[in-house]
Amino acid sequence: MICADTSSFIAFSRGERERDVELVVQALMHRLLALAPVSVAELLSDPGLAPSMEKVVLGVPRLEITPGYWERAGKLRAKLIRHKFRPKIADTLIAQSCLDHRVPLVTRDEDFIPFQQLAGLQLL
């Protein structure tokens, strides 16, 4: 199982053909793709999202929030801030979802590199 970040899923929805999109396509075909709840909210908040793509988003399994998630996410963000990074809340929540479920994140967003360096987030 892999988790797609919002950036890679948007690229997929636009028909782009980079490595991250190929990973999303392969994972979708083999039913190995998941989305963090925050990514679902980000994707569905696009007023221009095509109904067919909304159906795809809603059909992808979600990484469920586990007990203590919010506390772990807050501490994770504090750790990055202590190391002089400026993590976005949404990125922190996506990273924490992946860490909790031990799944790698496919992304084109370099903002996740500090989560890899300091928390062991696996990036594809």
C-alpha positions as CSV (number, residue, x, y, z in Angstrom):
1,M,0.0,0.0,0.0
2,I,1.1,3.6,-0.7
3,C,-0.4,6.9,0.1
4,A,-0.7,9.6,-2.6
5,D,-0.2,13.2,-1.6
6,T,-2.6,15.8,-2.9
7,S,0.1,17.1,-5.3
8,S,0.6,13.8,-7.0
9,F,-3.1,13.0,-7.1
10,I,-3.8,16.4,-8.8
11,A,-1.1,15.6,-11.4
12,F,-2.7,12.2,-12.0
13,S,-6.1,13.9,-12.5
14,R,-4.5,16.3,-15.0
15,G,-3.1,13.3,-17.0
16,E,0.5,14.2,-16.4
17,R,3.1,11.5,-17.0
18,E,5.8,11.8,-14.4
19,R,7.1,9.0,-12.1
20,D,4.8,9.9,-9.2
21,V,1.8,9.8,-11.4
22,E,2.9,6.4,-12.7
23,L,3.1,5.1,-9.2
24,V,-0.4,6.5,-8.5
25,V,-1.8,4.7,-11.6
26,Q,-0.1,1.4,-10.8
27,A,-1.3,1.6,-7.1
28,L,-4.9,2.4,-8.3
29,M,-4.8,-0.5,-10.8
30,H,-3.7,-2.9,-8.1
31,R,-6.0,-1.5,-5.4
32,L,-2.9,-0.5,-3.3
33,L,-3.6,3.3,-3.2
34,A,-4.8,5.2,-0.1
35,L,-5.3,8.8,0.7
36,A,-4.9,10.7,4.0
37,P,-8.2,12.2,5.2
38,V,-6.6,15.7,4.7
39,S,-5.9,15.0,1.1
40,V,-9.5,13.9,0.5
41,A,-10.6,17.3,2.0
42,E,-8.1,19.2,-0.1
43,L,-9.1,17.4,-3.3
44,L,-12.8,17.8,-2.8
45,S,-12.4,21.5,-2.0
46,D,-11.4,22.2,-5.6
47,P,-14.6,23.7,-7.2
48,G,-13.3,22.7,-10.6
49,L,-13.0,19.0,-9.7
50,A,-14.7,16.9,-12.4
51,P,-17.5,14.7,-11.1
52,S,-15.7,11.7,-12.5
53,M,-12.5,12.5,-10.6
54,E,-14.6,13.1,-7.4
55,K,-15.9,9.6,-7.8
56,V,-12.3,8.3,-8.0
57,V,-11.3,10.3,-4.9
58,L,-14.2,9.0,-2.9
59,G,-13.5,5.4,-4.1
60,V,-9.9,5.4,-2.8
61,P,-9.5,4.0,0.7
62,R,-8.5,6.4,3.4
63,L,-5.8,6.0,6.1
64,E,-8.0,6.2,9.1
65,I,-7.2,8.4,12.0
66,T,-6.0,6.4,15.0
67,P,-6.2,7.2,18.7
68,G,-3.6,9.8,19.7
69,Y,-3.2,11.0,16.1
70,W,-3.8,14.7,16.9
71,E,-1.2,14.6,19.8
72,R,1.4,12.8,17.6
73,A,0.8,15.3,14.8
74,G,1.3,18.2,17.1
75,K,4.5,16.8,18.5
76,L,5.7,16.0,15.1
77,R,5.2,19.5,13.9
78,A,6.8,20.9,17.0
79,K,9.9,18.7,16.3
80,L,10.2,20.1,12.9
81,I,9.8,23.7,14.1
82,R,12.5,23.1,16.7
83,H,14.8,22.2,13.8
84,K,14.0,25.5,12.1
85,F,11.6,24.0,9.5
86,R,8.1,25.6,8.8
87,P,5.8,22.6,8.2
88,K,2.3,23.3,7.0
89,I,-0.5,21.8,9.1
90,A,-1.9,19.9,6.2
91,D,1.5,18.4,5.4
92,T,2.0,17.4,9.0
93,L,-1.3,15.7,9.1
94,I,-0.6,13.8,5.9
95,A,2.8,12.8,7.1
96,Q,1.4,11.6,10.5
97,S,-1.2,9.5,8.7
98,C,1.5,7.8,6.7
99,L,3.7,7.3,9.8
100,D,0.8,5.8,11.8
101,H,0.0,3.3,9.1
102,R,3.6,2.7,8.0
103,V,3.0,3.4,4.4
104,P,5.2,5.4,2.0
105,L,4.1,8.7,0.6
106,V,4.2,9.4,-3.1
107,T,4.6,13.1,-3.6
108,R,6.2,15.8,-5.7
109,D,6.1,18.2,-2.8
110,E,9.6,18.8,-1.4
111,D,8.0,20.1,1.8
112,F,7.9,16.5,3.0
113,I,11.7,16.0,3.0
114,P,12.0,17.3,6.6
115,F,9.5,14.6,7.7
116,Q,11.7,12.0,6.0
117,Q,14.8,13.4,7.6
118,L,13.5,13.9,11.2
119,A,10.7,11.4,11.5
120,G,11.5,8.6,9.1
121,L,8.7,9.2,6.6
122,Q,9.2,7.0,3.6
123,L,9.0,9.0,0.4
124,L,8.6,7.6,-3.1
